[in-house]
Amino acid sequence: MRERKLKLVITFPSTTQAIAMEKKCGENGAAGRLIPVPRQISAGCGIAWCAEVSEREYLEEFIGEFGVQYEHIYEIKI
């Protein structure tokens, strides 16, 4: 069985916002990737952004700068 690791998971109110996050991160070299929302979390959209916990502060600033709408930011083991 794979060991679960603490990750940063950002949920979005819509798929449009999740895709906007992926696009902006790709254009600007921000770490992370889209994943299905983990079962421990319920969200308005079935897609979430996953990154290392150490990227939290950077990604919070990044989201604010580019105006991506999100629901919550979690630190969970997945």
PDB file as gemmi writes it, atoms N, CA and C in Angstrom:
CRYST1    1.000    1.000    1.000  90.00  90.00  90.00 P 1                      
ATOM      1  N   MET A   1       0.844  -1.192   0.000  1.00  0.00           N  
ATOM      2  CA  MET A   1       0.000   0.000   0.000  1.00  0.00           C  
ATOM      3  C   MET A   1       0.883   1.248   0.000  1.00  0.00           C  
ATOM      4  N   ARG A   2       0.493   2.204  -0.764  1.00  0.00           N  
ATOM      5  CA  ARG A   2       1.242   3.451  -0.875  1.00  0.00           C  
ATOM      6  C   ARG A   2       1.096   4.285   0.388  1.00  0.00           C  
ATOM      7  N   GLU A   3       2.208   4.869   0.835  1.00  0.00           N  
ATOM      8  CA  GLU A   3       2.182   5.729   2.022  1.00  0.00           C  
ATOM      9  C   GLU A   3       1.527   7.066   1.679  1.00  0.00           C  
ATOM     10  N   ARG A   4       0.618   7.484   2.537  1.00  0.00           N  
ATOM     11  CA  ARG A   4      -0.039   8.778   2.342  1.00  0.00           C  
ATOM     12  C   ARG A   4       0.882   9.891   2.809  1.00  0.00           C  
ATOM     13  N   LYS A   5       0.901  10.987   2.048  1.00  0.00           N  
ATOM     14  CA  LYS A   5       1.743  12.132   2.388  1.00  0.00           C  
ATOM     15  C   LYS A   5       0.869  13.364   2.523  1.00  0.00           C  
ATOM     16  N   LEU A   6       1.299  14.278   3.388  1.00  0.00           N  
ATOM     17  CA  LEU A   6       0.582  15.530   3.582  1.00  0.00           C  
ATOM     18  C   LEU A   6       0.736  16.391   2.329  1.00  0.00           C  
ATOM     19  N   LYS A   7      -0.400  16.805   1.764  1.00  0.00           N  
ATOM     20  CA  LYS A   7      -0.411  17.614   0.550  1.00  0.00           C  
ATOM     21  C   LYS A   7      -1.325  18.814   0.733  1.00  0.00           C  
ATOM     22  N   LEU A   8      -1.092  19.819  -0.060  1.00  0.00           N  
ATOM     23  CA  LEU A   8      -1.949  20.992  -0.125  1.00  0.00           C  
ATOM     24  C   LEU A   8      -2.978  20.727  -1.219  1.00  0.00           C  
ATOM     25  N   VAL A   9      -4.260  20.872  -0.904  1.00  0.00           N  
ATOM     26  CA  VAL A   9      -5.319  20.634  -1.874  1.00  0.00           C  
ATOM     27  C   VAL A   9      -6.221  21.869  -1.900  1.00  0.00           C  
ATOM     28  N   ILE A  10      -6.389  22.439  -3.087  1.00  0.00           N  
ATOM     29  CA  ILE A  10      -7.219  23.624  -3.266  1.00  0.00           C  
ATOM     30  C   ILE A  10      -8.450  23.215  -4.061  1.00  0.00           C  
ATOM     31  N   THR A  11      -9.632  23.519  -3.519  1.00  0.00           N  
ATOM     32  CA  THR A  11     -10.874  23.199  -4.223  1.00  0.00           C  
ATOM     33  C   THR A  11     -11.456  24.458  -4.853  1.00  0.00           C  
ATOM     34  N   PHE A  12     -12.293  24.253  -5.862  1.00  0.00           N  
ATOM     35  CA  PHE A  12     -12.834  25.351  -6.651  1.00  0.00           C  
ATOM     36  C   PHE A  12     -14.354  25.247  -6.752  1.00  0.00           C  
ATOM     37  N   PRO A  13     -15.031  26.371  -6.953  1.00  0.00           N  
ATOM     38  CA  PRO A  13     -16.490  26.348  -7.078  1.00  0.00           C  
ATOM     39  C   PRO A  13     -16.967  25.824  -8.432  1.00  0.00           C  
ATOM     40  N   SER A  14     -16.061  25.805  -9.420  1.00  0.00           N  
ATOM     41  CA  SER A  14     -16.458  25.340 -10.751  1.00  0.00           C  
ATOM     42  C   SER A  14     -15.254  24.770 -11.491  1.00  0.00           C  
ATOM     43  N   THR A  15     -15.548  23.953 -12.480  1.00  0.00           N  
ATOM     44  CA  THR A  15     -14.492  23.390 -13.320  1.00  0.00           C  
ATOM     45  C   THR A  15     -13.754  24.500 -14.057  1.00  0.00           C  
ATOM     46  N   THR A  16     -14.461  25.546 -14.426  1.00  0.00           N  
ATOM     47  CA  THR A  16     -13.851  26.679 -15.124  1.00  0.00           C  
ATOM     48  C   THR A  16     -12.713  27.274 -14.296  1.00  0.00           C  
ATOM     49  N   GLN A  17     -12.929  27.432 -12.995  1.00  0.00           N  
ATOM     50  CA  GLN A  17     -11.895  27.994 -12.125  1.00  0.00           C  
ATOM     51  C   GLN A  17     -10.718  27.027 -11.963  1.00  0.00           C  
ATOM     52  N   ALA A  18     -10.995  25.733 -11.901  1.00  0.00           N  
ATOM     53  CA  ALA A  18      -9.928  24.734 -11.796  1.00  0.00           C  
ATOM     54  C   ALA A  18      -9.047  24.774 -13.048  1.00  0.00           C  
ATOM     55  N   ILE A  19      -9.671  24.862 -14.202  1.00  0.00           N  
ATOM     56  CA  ILE A  19      -8.927  24.929 -15.460  1.00  0.00           C  
ATOM     57  C   ILE A  19      -8.149  26.245 -15.553  1.00  0.00           C  
ATOM     58  N   ALA A  20      -8.731  27.337 -15.069  1.00  0.00           N  
ATOM     59  CA  ALA A  20      -8.024  28.625 -15.048  1.00  0.00           C  
ATOM     60  C   ALA A  20      -6.771  28.524 -14.183  1.00  0.00           C  
ATOM     61  N   MET A  21      -6.872  27.830 -13.044  1.00  0.00           N  
ATOM     62  CA  MET A  21      -5.714  27.635 -12.170  1.00  0.00           C  
ATOM     63  C   MET A  21      -4.629  26.853 -12.910  1.00  0.00           C  
ATOM     64  N   GLU A  22      -5.024  25.781 -13.585  1.00  0.00           N  
ATOM     65  CA  GLU A  22      -4.051  24.975 -14.323  1.00  0.00           C  
ATOM     66  C   GLU A  22      -3.356  25.814 -15.398  1.00  0.00           C  
ATOM     67  N   LYS A  23      -4.124  26.588 -16.115  1.00  0.00           N  
ATOM     68  CA  LYS A  23      -3.568  27.425 -17.184  1.00  0.00           C  
ATOM     69  C   LYS A  23      -2.585  28.453 -16.633  1.00  0.00           C  
ATOM     70  N   LYS A  24      -3.000  29.187 -15.599  1.00  0.00           N  
ATOM     71  CA  LYS A  24      -2.131  30.225 -15.014  1.00  0.00           C  
ATOM     72  C   LYS A  24      -0.865  29.610 -14.407  1.00  0.00           C  
ATOM     73  N   CYS A  25      -1.011  28.471 -13.747  1.00  0.00           N  
ATOM     74  CA  CYS A  25       0.162  27.819 -13.153  1.00  0.00           C  
ATOM     75  C   CYS A  25       1.127  27.349 -14.241  1.00  0.00           C  
ATOM     76  N   GLY A  26       0.583  26.803 -15.323  1.00  0.00           N  
ATOM     77  CA  GLY A  26       1.424  26.370 -16.437  1.00  0.00           C  
ATOM     78  C   GLY A  26       2.180  27.526 -17.077  1.00  0.00           C  
ATOM     79  N   GLU A  27       1.505  28.644 -17.245  1.00  0.00           N  
ATOM     80  CA  GLU A  27       2.123  29.825 -17.855  1.00  0.00           C  
ATOM     81  C   GLU A  27       3.194  30.442 -16.965  1.00  0.00           C  
ATOM     82  N   ASN A  28       3.069  30.244 -15.652  1.00  0.00           N  
ATOM     83  CA  ASN A  28       3.972  30.907 -14.709  1.00  0.00           C  
ATOM     84  C   ASN A  28       4.870  29.960 -13.927  1.00  0.00           C  
ATOM     85  N   GLY A  29       4.857  28.681 -14.285  1.00  0.00           N  
ATOM     86  CA  GLY A  29       5.765  27.715 -13.660  1.00  0.00           C  
ATOM     87  C   GLY A  29       5.452  27.395 -12.211  1.00  0.00           C  
ATOM     88  N   ALA A  30       4.210  27.573 -11.789  1.00  0.00           N  
ATOM     89  CA  ALA A  30       3.838  27.254 -10.402  1.00  0.00           C  
ATOM     90  C   ALA A  30       3.694  25.738 -10.247  1.00  0.00           C  
ATOM     91  N   ALA A  31       4.079  25.251  -9.089  1.00  0.00           N  
ATOM     92  CA  ALA A  31       4.067  23.814  -8.820  1.00  0.00           C  
ATOM     93  C   ALA A  31       2.656  23.292  -8.584  1.00  0.00           C  
ATOM     94  N   GLY A  32       2.442  22.034  -8.950  1.00  0.00           N  
ATOM     95  CA  GLY A  32       1.185  21.368  -8.659  1.00  0.00           C  
ATOM     96  C   GLY A  32       0.550  20.781  -9.904  1.00  0.00           C  
ATOM     97  N   ARG A  33      -0.627  20.152  -9.677  1.00  0.00           N  
ATOM     98  CA  ARG A  33      -1.356  19.538 -10.781  1.00  0.00           C  
ATOM     99  C   ARG A  33      -2.811  19.358 -10.388  1.00  0.00           C  
ATOM    100  N   LEU A  34      -3.667  19.181 -11.386  1.00  0.00           N  
ATOM    101  CA  LEU A  34      -5.080  18.915 -11.123  1.00  0.00           C  
ATOM    102  C   LEU A  34      -5.253  17.447 -10.734  1.00  0.00           C  
ATOM    103  N   ILE A  35      -6.141  17.222  -9.757  1.00  0.00           N  
ATOM    104  CA  ILE A  35      -6.477  15.869  -9.315  1.00  0.00           C  
ATOM    105  C   ILE A  35      -7.988  15.807  -9.078  1.00  0.00           C  
ATOM    106  N   PRO A  36      -8.562  14.607  -9.033  1.00  0.00           N  
ATOM    107  CA  PRO A  36      -9.950  14.504  -8.577  1.00  0.00           C  
ATOM    108  C   PRO A  36     -10.017  14.907  -7.101  1.00  0.00           C  
ATOM    109  N   VAL A  37     -11.086  15.534  -6.678  1.00  0.00           N  
ATOM    110  CA  VAL A  37     -11.217  15.933  -5.275  1.00  0.00           C  
ATOM    111  C   VAL A  37     -11.159  14.671  -4.403  1.00  0.00           C  
ATOM    112  N   PRO A  38     -10.272  14.644  -3.404  1.00  0.00           N  
ATOM    113  CA  PRO A  38     -10.191  13.480  -2.511  1.00  0.00           C  
ATOM    114  C   PRO A  38     -11.515  13.231  -1.778  1.00  0.00           C  
ATOM    115  N   ARG A  39     -11.774  11.996  -1.436  1.00  0.00           N  
ATOM    116  CA  ARG A  39     -13.031  11.622  -0.774  1.00  0.00           C  
ATOM    117  C   ARG A  39     -13.242  12.326   0.557  1.00  0.00           C  
ATOM    118  N   GLN A  40     -12.146  12.686   1.237  1.00  0.00           N  
ATOM    119  CA  GLN A  40     -12.258  13.350   2.539  1.00  0.00           C  
ATOM    120  C   GLN A  40     -12.856  14.753   2.420  1.00  0.00           C  
ATOM    121  N   ILE A  41     -12.901  15.277   1.206  1.00  0.00           N  
ATOM    122  CA  ILE A  41     -13.339  16.658   0.973  1.00  0.00           C  
ATOM    123  C   ILE A  41     -14.578  16.640   0.086  1.00  0.00           C  
ATOM    124  N   SER A  42     -15.527  17.507   0.387  1.00  0.00           N  
ATOM    125  CA  SER A  42     -16.623  17.703  -0.566  1.00  0.00           C  
ATOM    126  C   SER A  42     -16.473  19.100  -1.128  1.00  0.00           C  
ATOM    127  N   ALA A  43     -16.746  19.248  -2.412  1.00  0.00           N  
ATOM    128  CA  ALA A  43     -16.557  20.543  -3.052  1.00  0.00           C  
ATOM    129  C   ALA A  43     -17.585  20.726  -4.157  1.00  0.00           C  
ATOM    130  N   GLY A  44     -17.752  21.961  -4.598  1.00  0.00           N  
ATOM    131  CA  GLY A  44     -18.688  22.266  -5.661  1.00  0.00           C  
ATOM    132  C   GLY A  44     -18.243  21.722  -7.007  1.00  0.00           C  
ATOM    133  N   CYS A  45     -16.979  21.477  -7.155  1.00  0.00           N  
ATOM    134  CA  CYS A  45     -16.398  21.000  -8.405  1.00  0.00           C  
ATOM    135  C   CYS A  45     -15.637  19.720  -8.104  1.00  0.00           C  
ATOM    136  N   GLY A  46     -15.573  18.798  -9.026  1.00  0.00           N  
ATOM    137  CA  GLY A  46     -14.904  17.518  -8.789  1.00  0.00           C  
ATOM    138  C   GLY A  46     -13.416  17.532  -9.046  1.00  0.00           C  
ATOM    139  N   ILE A  47     -12.848  18.718  -9.320  1.00  0.00           N  
ATOM    140  CA  ILE A  47     -11.420  18.824  -9.615  1.00  0.00           C  
ATOM    141  C   ILE A  47     -10.761  19.734  -8.580  1.00  0.00           C  
ATOM    142  N   ALA A  48      -9.556  19.360  -8.156  1.00  0.00           N  
ATOM    143  CA  ALA A  48      -8.814  20.156  -7.173  1.00  0.00           C  
ATOM    144  C   ALA A  48      -7.368  20.324  -7.643  1.00  0.00           C  
ATOM    145  N   TRP A  49      -6.684  21.301  -7.059  1.00  0.00           N  
ATOM    146  CA  TRP A  49      -5.258  21.518  -7.329  1.00  0.00           C  
ATOM    147  C   TRP A  49      -4.474  20.906  -6.186  1.00  0.00           C  
ATOM    148  N   CYS A  50      -3.463  20.126  -6.507  1.00  0.00           N  
ATOM    149  CA  CYS A  50      -2.641  19.472  -5.489  1.00  0.00           C  
ATOM    150  C   CYS A  50      -1.202  19.939  -5.628  1.00  0.00           C  
ATOM    151  N   ALA A  51      -0.587  20.277  -4.498  1.00  0.00           N  
ATOM    152  CA  ALA A  51       0.806  20.720  -4.486  1.00  0.00           C  
ATOM    153  C   ALA A  51       1.415  20.353  -3.134  1.00  0.00           C  
ATOM    154  N   GLU A  52       2.694  20.575  -3.013  1.00  0.00           N  
ATOM    155  CA  GLU A  52       3.378  20.353  -1.738  1.00  0.00           C  
ATOM    156  C   GLU A  52       2.920  21.414  -0.739  1.00  0.00           C  
ATOM    157  N   VAL A  53       2.842  21.034   0.523  1.00  0.00           N  
ATOM    158  CA  VAL A  53       2.422  21.957   1.585  1.00  0.00           C  
ATOM    159  C   VAL A  53       3.345  23.172   1.637  1.00  0.00           C  
ATOM    160  N   SER A  54       4.609  22.982   1.330  1.00  0.00           N  
ATOM    161  CA  SER A  54       5.572  24.086   1.363  1.00  0.00           C  
ATOM    162  C   SER A  54       5.250  25.188   0.342  1.00  0.00           C  
ATOM    163  N   GLU A  55       4.383  24.903  -0.618  1.00  0.00           N  
ATOM    164  CA  GLU A  55       4.001  25.878  -1.642  1.00  0.00           C  
ATOM    165  C   GLU A  55       2.800  26.724  -1.239  1.00  0.00           C  
ATOM    166  N   ARG A  56       2.252  26.510  -0.043  1.00  0.00           N  
ATOM    167  CA  ARG A  56       1.004  27.162   0.359  1.00  0.00           C  
ATOM    168  C   ARG A  56       1.053  28.684   0.244  1.00  0.00           C  
ATOM    169  N   GLU A  57       2.022  29.316   0.865  1.00  0.00           N  
ATOM    170  CA  GLU A  57       2.091  30.781   0.867  1.00  0.00           C  
ATOM    171  C   GLU A  57       2.198  31.324  -0.558  1.00  0.00           C  
ATOM    172  N   TYR A  58       3.054  30.703  -1.352  1.00  0.00           N  
ATOM    173  CA  TYR A  58       3.220  31.134  -2.739  1.00  0.00           C  
ATOM    174  C   TYR A  58       1.909  31.008  -3.509  1.00  0.00           C  
ATOM    175  N   LEU A  59       1.226  29.855  -3.377  1.00  0.00           N  
ATOM    176  CA  LEU A  59      -0.009  29.642  -4.125  1.00  0.00           C  
ATOM    177  C   LEU A  59      -1.140  30.563  -3.650  1.00  0.00           C  
ATOM    178  N   GLU A  60      -1.183  30.876  -2.364  1.00  0.00           N  
ATOM    179  CA  GLU A  60      -2.194  31.826  -1.880  1.00  0.00           C  
ATOM    180  C   GLU A  60      -1.980  33.198  -2.523  1.00  0.00           C  
ATOM    181  N   GLU A  61      -0.741  33.644  -2.598  1.00  0.00           N  
ATOM    182  CA  GLU A  61      -0.434  34.920  -3.254  1.00  0.00           C  
ATOM    183  C   GLU A  61      -0.741  34.836  -4.747  1.00  0.00           C  
ATOM    184  N   PHE A  62      -0.385  33.716  -5.356  1.00  0.00           N  
ATOM    185  CA  PHE A  62      -0.603  33.481  -6.775  1.00  0.00           C  
ATOM    186  C   PHE A  62      -2.092  33.576  -7.119  1.00  0.00           C  
ATOM    187  N   ILE A  63      -2.922  32.913  -6.334  1.00  0.00           N  
ATOM    188  CA  ILE A  63      -4.374  32.935  -6.545  1.00  0.00           C  
ATOM    189  C   ILE A  63      -4.903  34.367  -6.452  1.00  0.00           C  
ATOM    190  N   GLY A  64      -4.431  35.107  -5.456  1.00  0.00           N  
ATOM    191  CA  GLY A  64      -4.853  36.498  -5.299  1.00  0.00           C  
ATOM    192  C   GLY A  64      -4.429  37.368  -6.466  1.00  0.00           C  
ATOM    193  N   GLU A  65      -3.216  37.171  -6.923  1.00  0.00           N  
ATOM    194  CA  GLU A  65      -2.687  37.973  -8.025  1.00  0.00           C  
ATOM    195  C   GLU A  65      -3.456  37.735  -9.319  1.00  0.00           C  
ATOM    196  N   PHE A  66      -3.811  36.485  -9.592  1.00  0.00           N  
ATOM    197  CA  PHE A  66      -4.467  36.162 -10.857  1.00  0.00           C  
ATOM    198  C   PHE A  66      -5.985  36.074 -10.746  1.00  0.00           C  
ATOM    199  N   GLY A  67      -6.533  36.287  -9.556  1.00  0.00           N  
ATOM    200  CA  GLY A  67      -7.980  36.346  -9.383  1.00  0.00           C  
ATOM    201  C   GLY A  67      -8.708  35.030  -9.590  1.00  0.00           C  
ATOM    202  N   VAL A  68      -8.018  33.909  -9.359  1.00  0.00           N  
ATOM    203  CA  VAL A  68      -8.681  32.609  -9.482  1.00  0.00           C  
ATOM    204  C   VAL A  68      -9.572  32.421  -8.253  1.00  0.00           C  
ATOM    205  N   GLN A  69     -10.828  32.076  -8.473  1.00  0.00           N  
ATOM    206  CA  GLN A  69     -11.750  31.843  -7.360  1.00  0.00           C  
ATOM    207  C   GLN A  69     -11.571  30.418  -6.854  1.00  0.00           C  
ATOM    208  N   TYR A  70     -11.509  30.266  -5.539  1.00  0.00           N  
ATOM    209  CA  TYR A  70     -11.382  28.940  -4.949  1.00  0.00           C  
ATOM    210  C   TYR A  70     -12.342  28.837  -3.778  1.00  0.00           C  
ATOM    211  N   GLU A  71     -12.611  27.605  -3.348  1.00  0.00           N  
ATOM    212  CA  GLU A  71     -13.489  27.396  -2.196  1.00  0.00           C  
ATOM    213  C   GLU A  71     -12.675  27.320  -0.916  1.00  0.00           C  
ATOM    214  N   HIS A  72     -11.778  26.334  -0.843  1.00  0.00           N  
ATOM    215  CA  HIS A  72     -10.991  26.116   0.382  1.00  0.00           C  
ATOM    216  C   HIS A  72      -9.590  25.645   0.040  1.00  0.00           C  
ATOM    217  N   ILE A  73      -8.695  25.823   1.015  1.00  0.00           N  
ATOM    218  CA  ILE A  73      -7.344  25.276   0.915  1.00  0.00           C  
ATOM    219  C   ILE A  73      -7.184  24.329   2.101  1.00  0.00           C  
ATOM    220  N   TYR A  74      -6.857  23.085   1.790  1.00  0.00           N  
ATOM    221  CA  TYR A  74      -6.716  22.038   2.816  1.00  0.00           C  
ATOM    222  C   TYR A  74      -5.293  21.535   2.862  1.00  0.00           C  
ATOM    223  N   GLU A  75      -4.894  21.034   4.007  1.00  0.00           N  
ATOM    224  CA  GLU A  75      -3.671  20.247   4.148  1.00  0.00           C  
ATOM    225  C   GLU A  75      -4.127  18.874   4.631  1.00  0.00           C  
ATOM    226  N   ILE A  76      -4.078  17.894   3.730  1.00  0.00           N  
ATOM    227  CA  ILE A  76      -4.573  16.553   4.057  1.00  0.00           C  
ATOM    228  C   ILE A  76      -3.594  15.495   3.577  1.00  0.00           C  
ATOM    229  N   LYS A  77      -3.690  14.334   4.179  1.00  0.00           N  
ATOM    230  CA  LYS A  77      -2.874  13.207   3.725  1.00  0.00           C  
ATOM    231  C   LYS A  77      -3.607  12.485   2.608  1.00  0.00           C  
ATOM    232  N   ILE A  78      -2.929  12.402   1.473  1.00  0.00           N  
ATOM    233  CA  ILE A  78      -3.504  11.660   0.336  1.00  0.00           C  
ATOM    234  C   ILE A  78      -2.440  10.773  -0.277  1.00  0.00           C  
TER     235      ILE A  78                                                      
END                                                                             
